[in-house]
């Protein structure tokens, strides 16, 4: 409406005095929404090459009216399948997303003999190269598993390492010919080390100093320093007893698709867990699957036996649309993201009684709890079975490491799934071990005992390391935790675009008002195989097809290769009626993907 003061309905530049609009007169918080001033040019820029080609197509169509004096016709830019005789088409598939017909049939299941498979087993970064026709893959991603915890003195044991998180995604969309970055997670080191301090009853250097040094040289990465608050640093109980280390994540990063992350498994708990003062970061017990809880002693303040280490796989990295809750006994190739909690420890270790640690969680079930009666370590949780590696043989992955305990545990479900076994003791031994090195009988006091290392997990299965166990009062040695299994990424092609060597695209019938004598075709298309592999024709009687020689008009839509092709032909025929017009395009000896975006038929 007009301004009641000036009568103006709009303000022109001539109505504004130079210098009258200053910064001070402009509101610092204008109420103009950003949608009114922000212009997103990304879509327009992306469409510009095609739109230029489309303008060339329309220009060529208009020339049929202005230059060639054609009286009638149809224009079809293929926004739907209307106008095309789908019954008579051959190997011409309509793409409703981008509106074209092509000699490819997208996203077809690959037959088994043709499926290409690739396993990535080396920890660290890598790249998966997608085949030029592959549109989807099945992918199994398993994180590195946690290492088992170590047993300290006084009949203590370490918890089993948690399995790496497991994700199985069928028909994961990929871009043909692209490169996908990935990373395979390394398994965590097992806990443990040696006591390099002096034993209470020994004055001067310990007689087994060389063996201590040898053990440290073998396992330098396990030299975590712990402190016994009950006794202080003197007379020498500075232990290297420890929990394991957490496994590293495995990642399959096909952005902008869903990035698949399988978390590293949680570390198995260890002796003197809560008094850890080492130079390395405190191990994380949660992860893809949680590590088992360590036993504890009356002489230290190790972690509590009732602490459960949870799985964070599905909470941190769920896979949209896939299940995340398998049941025991799930058939092979369960789809989704999986991980479970570690088991509890039980009992308090003394000079005469054992404490028994929990097993690490597996992909399918949680780790078993340690038991005081009978004295057993918890079994590792069950993993899951997949045949993706060769397409036929089921392989078990991501089992939890067994917890260390006093006696042989129940049949350990972890074994088929690549996990380590928690070690056990049978009696006080007269020959202690120092980091796996036998020292021979020790006659000094406070050294009767034996250490039992947990077993290492199998590489590239994502199973947790077994928990170690120490029998008797033995600050001289430690039951090392087993090393967690490294992760793995296995990719199998599942769908691809099939390319036909021929195609036939034919229109519906259009009725002219009178018998036409001349026809002109305008084709808007991407033809990487070239015009020599295509023929075009027009009929006026649905019987006699007159050949049209197409010419490249040079309207090219940037690098996309979309061009305009034109050609004319006299129309002949004897069948009745003589007003039934159709066009036909036939490709032969095709090797690439040829796309037809639109066709115009004009006549007079």
C-alpha positions in Angstrom: 0.0 0.0 0.0 1.2 3.6 -0.5 3.1 5.3 2.3 0.5 7.6 4.0 3.2 10.3 4.4 4.7 10.2 0.9 2.3 8.3 -1.2 5.2 6.1 -2.4 4.6 2.5 -3.1 8.3 1.7 -3.5 11.6 3.3 -2.7 14.1 4.0 -5.5 17.7 4.9 -5.2 16.9 8.4 -6.2 14.7 8.8 -3.1 17.7 8.1 -0.8 20.1 10.9 0.0 23.7 9.8 -0.3 25.2 9.1 3.2 21.8 9.1 4.9 21.9 5.4 5.6 24.7 4.7 8.1 25.7 1.7 10.1 24.3 3.2 13.3 20.8 3.3 11.6 20.9 -0.4 10.7 19.6 -2.7 13.3 22.3 -5.2 14.6 19.6 -7.8 14.9 17.4 -7.5 11.8 14.3 -9.6 11.7 14.9 -10.7 8.1 15.0 -14.5 8.1 18.2 -16.0 6.7 16.0 -17.9 4.1 15.4 -14.5 2.5 19.0 -13.7 2.0 20.9 -16.9 1.9 21.1 -18.5 -1.6 22.2 -22.1 -1.9 23.8 -22.5 -5.3 25.2 -26.0 -4.8 22.2 -27.7 -6.4 22.0 -25.3 -9.2 25.8 -25.6 -9.9 25.5 -29.4 -9.8 22.7 -29.3 -12.4 24.2 -26.6 -14.6 25.9 -28.9 -17.1 22.8 -31.0 -17.6 20.5 -28.0 -17.8 22.7 -26.5 -20.6 22.3 -29.7 -22.5 18.5 -29.6 -21.9 18.4 -26.1 -23.3 20.2 -27.4 -26.4 17.5 -30.1 -26.7 14.7 -27.6 -26.5 16.4 -25.4 -29.0 16.7 -28.2 -31.5 13.0 -29.0 -31.0 12.1 -25.4 -31.7 14.1 -25.5 -34.9 11.7 -28.2 -36.2 9.0 -25.6 -36.1 10.9 -22.5 -37.3 13.5 -23.9 -39.8 12.0 -27.2 -40.9 8.4 -26.0 -40.9 7.1 -29.1 -39.3 3.5 -28.9 -38.3 3.0 -31.4 -35.4 4.9 -33.6 -33.0 5.6 -34.8 -29.5 8.3 -34.1 -26.9 9.1 -36.6 -24.2 11.8 -35.7 -21.6 11.1 -39.0 -19.7 9.7 -37.8 -16.5 7.8 -41.1 -16.4 7.4 -44.2 -18.4 4.4 -42.7 -20.2 4.8 -42.5 -23.9 7.0 -45.5 -24.1 5.8 -49.0 -25.3 7.3 -50.9 -22.4 6.0 -54.2 -23.7 8.2 -54.0 -26.9 11.2 -52.5 -25.2 14.3 -54.8 -24.8 17.0 -54.2 -22.2 16.0 -50.6 -21.8 15.6 -49.9 -18.1 13.9 -46.8 -16.8 15.7 -44.9 -14.0 13.0 -43.0 -12.1 15.5 -41.1 -10.0 17.3 -39.4 -12.9 14.7 -39.8 -15.6 16.5 -41.8 -18.3 16.4 -45.1 -20.1 19.6 -47.2 -20.3 21.0 -50.5 -21.3 21.8 -51.3 -17.7 19.7 -53.1 -15.1 20.7 -51.6 -11.7 21.3 -53.4 -8.4 20.9 -57.0 -9.6 22.0 -59.8 -7.2 25.4 -61.3 -8.2 25.4 -65.0 -8.8 27.6 -66.9 -6.4 30.3 -68.0 -8.8 30.8 -64.3 -9.8 31.1 -62.8 -6.3 34.4 -61.2 -5.5 35.6 -61.4 -1.9 38.3 -59.5 -0.1 39.6 -59.8 3.5 41.5 -57.0 5.2 43.6 -58.5 8.0 46.5 -56.2 8.6 45.9 -53.8 11.5 45.8 -50.1 10.4 44.5 -48.1 7.5 43.6 -49.6 4.1 41.4 -49.0 1.1 38.7 -51.1 -0.6 38.4 -50.4 -4.4 34.9 -50.9 -5.6 34.5 -52.6 -9.0 33.1 -50.4 -11.8 29.8 -52.2 -11.9 29.4 -53.0 -8.2 26.5 -51.1 -6.5 26.3 -53.0 -3.1 28.4 -55.3 -0.9 28.0 -57.4 2.1 30.5 -56.3 4.7 31.6 -57.8 8.0 33.4 -55.4 10.3 34.9 -56.6 13.6 36.9 -54.5 16.0 40.1 -55.5 17.8 39.4 -57.4 21.0 40.5 -56.5 24.5 43.4 -58.2 26.2 42.9 -60.4 29.2 43.8 -59.2 32.7 46.7 -60.5 34.7 46.6 -62.4 38.0 48.6 -61.0 40.8 49.7 -62.7 44.0 47.5 -64.2 46.6 45.5 -66.4 44.3 44.1 -63.7 42.2 43.1 -63.8 38.5 42.4 -61.5 35.6 39.1 -61.0 33.7 38.7 -62.2 30.1 39.1 -59.6 27.4 35.9 -58.4 25.7 35.3 -59.3 22.1 35.5 -56.6 19.5 32.2 -55.1 18.4 30.7 -56.9 15.3 28.7 -55.4 12.5 27.3 -57.3 9.5 25.6 -55.2 6.8 24.0 -56.9 3.8 23.7 -55.0 0.5 25.6 -52.0 1.8 25.3 -49.3 -0.9 28.6 -48.3 -2.6 29.5 -46.1 -5.5 30.8 -48.1 -8.5 34.4 -47.4 -9.1 35.0 -45.6 -5.9 37.6 -46.1 -3.2 36.5 -46.7 0.4 38.9 -45.9 3.3 39.0 -48.4 6.1 40.9 -49.3 9.2 41.4 -52.7 10.9 41.6 -52.6 14.7 44.5 -54.2 16.6 43.9 -56.4 19.6 44.8 -55.1 23.0 47.8 -56.4 24.9 47.3 -58.7 27.8 47.9 -57.4 31.3 50.9 -58.2 33.4 54.6 -58.0 34.0 56.9 -58.8 36.8 57.8 -57.5 40.3 61.3 -56.0 40.0 61.4 -54.9 43.6 63.1 -56.7 46.4 61.4 -59.5 48.2 60.8 -58.9 51.9 63.1 -61.6 53.1 66.0 -60.8 50.7 68.6 -58.2 51.4 70.5 -56.8 48.5 69.8 -57.5 44.9 67.4 -60.3 44.2 69.0 -63.5 43.1 66.8 -63.6 40.0 67.5 -60.1 38.7 68.7 -61.4 35.3 65.5 -63.3 34.9 63.4 -60.3 35.8 65.3 -58.2 33.3 64.8 -60.9 30.6 61.1 -61.0 31.3 60.8 -57.3 31.0 62.7 -57.4 27.8 60.2 -59.9 26.4 57.2 -58.0 27.5 58.1 -54.3 27.7 54.6 -53.2 26.7 53.2 -54.9 29.7 55.4 -53.1 32.2 52.6 -51.2 34.0 53.6 -50.0 37.4 51.3 -50.6 40.3 51.6 -49.6 43.9 50.5 -51.6 47.0 49.0 -49.1 49.4 48.9 -51.5 52.2 52.6 -51.9 52.3 53.9 -48.9 50.5 56.9 -48.8 48.2 59.1 -50.5 50.8 60.0 -53.4 51.2 59.6 -53.6 47.5 56.1 -54.6 46.4 56.0 -52.5 43.3 54.1 -54.7 41.0 53.6 -54.8 37.2 50.3 -56.5 37.6 47.6 -55.0 35.5 44.4 -55.1 33.5 44.7 -55.7 29.8 44.4 -53.1 27.1 41.4 -52.1 25.1 41.2 -53.2 21.5 41.2 -50.7 18.6 38.1 -49.8 16.5 37.6 -51.1 13.0 36.0 -48.7 10.5 34.5 -49.0 7.0 34.0 -45.5 5.9 31.8 -45.3 2.7 30.6 -41.7 3.3 28.0 -40.4 2.6 26.6 -43.8 3.3 26.4 -45.1 6.9 29.9 -45.2 8.3 30.3 -48.7 10.0 32.3 -48.7 13.2 33.0 -51.8 15.2 34.3 -50.8 18.6 37.4 -52.3 20.1 36.6 -54.7 22.9 36.9 -53.7 26.6 40.0 -54.8 28.5 39.8 -57.6 31.0 40.2 -56.4 34.6 43.4 -57.1 36.5 45.0 -57.2 39.9 45.5 -53.8 41.5 43.2 -52.3 38.9 42.1 -49.4 41.0 45.7 -48.6 42.2 47.0 -48.3 38.6 49.6 -45.6 38.5 51.4 -46.5 35.2 52.5 -44.2 32.5 50.0 -45.5 30.0 46.3 -44.4 29.9 44.1 -46.3 32.3 42.6 -49.2 30.3 38.9 -48.9 29.4 36.8 -52.0 30.4 33.8 -51.1 28.3 33.8 -51.4 24.5 32.4 -53.4 21.6 31.9 -56.1 24.3 32.8 -55.5 27.9 35.8 -57.1 29.6 35.4 -59.5 32.5 35.7 -58.2 36.0 38.9 -59.2 37.9 39.1 -60.9 41.2 40.4 -59.0 44.2 42.6 -59.6 47.2 42.3 -58.8 50.9 45.7 -57.2 50.6 45.0 -54.7 47.9 42.0 -52.6 46.7 41.5 -54.0 43.3 38.3 -53.5 41.4 35.2 -54.7 43.0 33.8 -58.1 41.8 30.3 -56.8 41.3 31.3 -54.2 38.7 29.9 -55.1 35.3 31.6 -53.8 32.1 29.0 -53.0 29.5 29.0 -53.1 25.7 28.8 -49.7 24.1 28.7 -50.9 20.5 25.0 -50.4 19.9 24.6 -47.3 22.0 27.6 -45.5 20.3 27.4 -47.0 16.8 23.9 -48.5 16.0 23.2 -49.5 12.4 19.9 -47.9 11.2 17.3 -50.5 10.2 19.2 -53.5 11.4 18.7 -55.7 14.4 21.0 -55.3 17.4 19.8 -58.1 19.7 20.7 -61.7 18.6 19.6 -64.7 20.5 21.9 -67.6 21.4 22.0 -70.0 18.6 21.3 -67.4 16.0 21.8 -68.8 12.5 24.9 -67.7 10.6 25.1 -64.3 9.0 23.0 -62.5 11.6 22.5 -58.9 10.5 23.1 -55.9 12.7 25.5 -54.5 15.3 26.4 -56.8 18.2 28.2 -56.8 21.6 27.6 -57.9 25.2 28.6 -57.2 28.7 31.5 -58.9 30.6 30.9 -61.2 33.5 31.3 -60.6 37.3 34.1 -61.9 39.5 33.5 -63.8 42.7 35.2 -64.4 46.0 38.1 -62.8 47.8 41.6 -64.1 47.4 43.5 -65.0 50.5 46.6 -67.1 51.2 44.4 -70.2 51.1 41.4 -69.2 48.9 41.1 -68.3 45.3 39.1 -65.5 43.7 37.7 -66.2 40.2 37.2 -63.6 37.5 34.4 -63.0 35.0 34.6 -63.9 31.3 34.7 -61.3 28.6 31.5 -60.5 26.7 30.9 -61.9 23.2 29.0 -60.7 20.2 26.0 -62.9 21.0 26.0 -63.5 24.8 27.5 -61.9 27.9 30.6 -63.3 29.7 30.0 -65.8 32.4 30.4 -65.0 36.0 33.2 -66.4 38.2 32.1 -68.9 40.7 33.2 -69.5 44.3 31.6 -72.9 44.6 33.1 -74.6 42.6 35.9 -72.2 42.1 35.9 -71.5 38.4 36.5 -68.5 36.2 33.7 -67.3 34.0 33.4 -68.6 30.5 33.7 -66.1 27.6 30.5 -65.0 25.9 29.5 -66.7 22.7 30.3 -65.1 19.3 28.5 -65.4 16.0 29.2 -67.4 12.9 29.6 -66.0 9.3 30.4 -67.7 6.0 31.3 -64.5 4.2 35.0 -65.3 3.9 34.4 -68.0 1.2 30.6 -68.1 0.9 30.1 -71.6 2.3 32.2 -72.3 5.5 30.9 -70.8 8.8 33.6 -69.2 10.9 33.1 -68.1 14.5 34.0 -64.5 15.4 34.0 -62.2 18.4 33.9 -64.6 21.3 34.8 -63.3 24.8 38.0 -64.3 26.6 37.6 -66.8 29.4 38.2 -65.5 33.0 41.1 -66.8 35.1 40.1 -69.1 37.9 41.2 -71.8 40.3 39.8 -74.9 38.6 39.0 -75.9 35.1 36.1 -73.8 33.9 33.0 -75.3 32.3 33.3 -76.0 28.6 34.4 -72.7 27.3 32.1 -71.4 24.6 34.7 -68.9 23.5 37.0 -71.4 21.8 35.0 -71.7 18.5 34.8 -67.9 18.2 38.6 -67.2 18.3 38.9 -66.1 21.9 41.6 -67.0 24.4 41.1 -69.4 27.4 41.3 -68.1 30.9 44.0 -70.0 32.7 43.5 -72.2 35.8 45.5 -73.7 38.6 45.5 -77.2 40.1 47.8 -76.9 43.1 50.6 -74.9 44.6 53.7 -75.5 42.5 57.3 -75.5 43.6 58.5 -74.0 40.4 57.3 -70.4 39.9 57.3 -68.6 36.5 58.4 -65.1 35.9 56.6 -63.7 32.9 56.5 -67.1 31.3 60.2 -67.9 32.2 60.7 -70.8 34.6 63.0 -69.8 37.5 63.4 -73.1 39.2 62.7 -73.8 42.8 63.0 -70.7 45.1 63.9 -71.4 48.7 63.4 -68.0 50.1 60.2 -67.2 52.0 57.2 -65.6 50.4 57.8 -67.1 47.0 55.9 -70.3 46.9 53.6 -70.3 43.9 53.1 -70.5 40.2 51.8 -68.2 37.5 49.5 -69.3 34.6 49.2 -67.0 31.6 45.9 -66.7 29.8 46.1 -67.8 26.2 46.2 -65.4 23.3 43.2 -65.1 21.0 43.3 -66.0 17.3 44.3 -63.2 15.0 41.6 -61.6 12.8 38.7 -63.2 14.7 38.0 -60.4 17.2 38.0 -62.7 20.2 39.1 -61.5 23.7 42.3 -62.6 25.4 42.1 -65.1 28.2 42.6 -64.0 31.8 45.8 -65.0 33.7 45.9 -66.7 37.1 48.4 -66.8 39.9 48.5 -69.7 42.4 49.9 -69.1 45.9 51.6 -66.1 47.4 54.1 -65.1 44.7 55.1 -61.5 44.2 57.9 -62.9 42.0 55.7 -63.8 39.1 52.4 -63.0 37.5 49.9 -64.8 35.3 49.9 -62.7 32.1 46.7 -62.0 30.4 46.3 -63.2 26.8 46.5 -60.8 23.9 43.2 -59.9 22.3 42.6 -61.0 18.7 42.9 -58.4 16.0 39.9 -57.3 14.1 39.0 -58.0 10.4 37.0 -56.5 7.6 35.6 -58.8 5.0 33.8 -57.5 1.9 31.8 -59.6 -0.6 30.1 -58.1 -3.7 26.3 -58.5 -3.5 24.7 -56.4 -6.2 25.8 -54.9 -9.5 24.6 -53.1 -12.5 24.2 -55.5 -15.4 25.1 -54.1 -18.8 23.3 -55.4 -21.9 25.1 -55.4 -25.2 21.9 -54.4 -27.0 18.8 -52.3 -26.3 15.6 -51.4 -28.0 13.6 -48.4 -27.0 10.3 -47.8 -28.9 7.5 -45.3 -28.3 3.8 -45.6 -28.1 1.7 -44.9 -31.2 0.9 -41.2 -31.9 -2.0 -40.4 -34.4 -1.4 -37.7 -36.9 -4.3 -35.6 -38.3 -3.3 -36.3 -41.8 -0.8 -38.6 -43.6 2.7 -37.2 -42.9 5.5 -37.3 -45.5 8.5 -36.2 -43.4 9.7 -36.8 -39.9 12.4 -35.4 -37.7 14.0 -36.9 -34.5 15.7 -35.0 -31.8 17.5 -37.3 -29.2 18.9 -36.0 -25.9 21.3 -38.7 -24.7 24.7 -39.9 -23.3 26.1 -42.4 -25.8 29.6 -43.4 -24.7 29.6 -46.2 -27.3 29.0 -43.7 -30.0 26.4 -43.2 -32.8 27.9 -46.0 -34.9 26.4 -48.5 -32.4 22.9 -47.0 -32.7 20.2 -46.9 -35.3 17.1 -44.8 -35.3 13.9 -45.0 -37.3 10.3 -43.7 -37.7 7.1 -45.3 -39.0 3.8 -43.9 -40.1 2.0 -47.2 -40.5 3.3 -49.2 -37.6 4.9 -51.6 -40.1 7.5 -49.8 -42.3 10.3 -48.2 -40.3 12.2 -45.5 -42.2 15.8 -45.1 -41.1 17.0 -41.8 -39.6 20.7 -40.8 -39.8 21.5 -39.0 -36.6 24.0 -36.2 -36.4 25.9 -34.9 -33.4 24.7 -31.3 -33.0 27.5 -30.5 -30.6 25.4 -29.4 -27.6 27.4 -31.0 -24.9 26.6 -30.7 -21.2 30.0 -30.3 -19.7 31.9 -33.4 -18.7 28.7 -35.5 -18.4 28.7 -36.1 -22.2 25.0 -35.4 -22.6 24.5 -34.4 -26.2 21.8 -33.5 -28.7 21.4 -35.7 -31.9 19.1 -34.9 -34.8 18.1 -36.4 -38.1 15.2 -36.4 -40.7 13.7 -39.0 -43.0 10.9 -39.2 -45.7 8.1 -41.3 -44.5 6.8 -44.2 -46.6 4.5 -47.2 -46.0 1.6 -49.1 -47.5 -0.2 -50.4 -44.5 -3.4 -48.8 -43.4 -3.9 -46.4 -41.7 -1.0 -44.1 -42.7 -1.2 -41.9 -39.6 0.2 -44.2 -36.9 3.6 -42.7 -35.9 6.2 -44.3 -33.8 10.0 -43.9 -33.3 12.5 -46.6 -32.5 16.1 -46.5 -31.2 18.2 -49.7 -31.3 21.7 -50.2 -29.8 24.0 -53.1 -30.6 27.6 -54.2 -29.5 27.3 -52.0 -26.5 29.9 -52.1 -23.8 29.2 -49.0 -21.6 26.1 -47.5 -20.0 24.2 -45.5 -22.6 21.5 -43.2 -21.3 18.6 -41.7 -23.3 17.1 -38.7 -21.5 14.5 -37.6 -24.0 13.2 -37.9 -27.6 11.2 -35.6 -29.7 9.3 -36.7 -32.9 8.1 -34.0 -35.3 6.3 -34.4 -38.7 4.5 -32.7 -41.5 
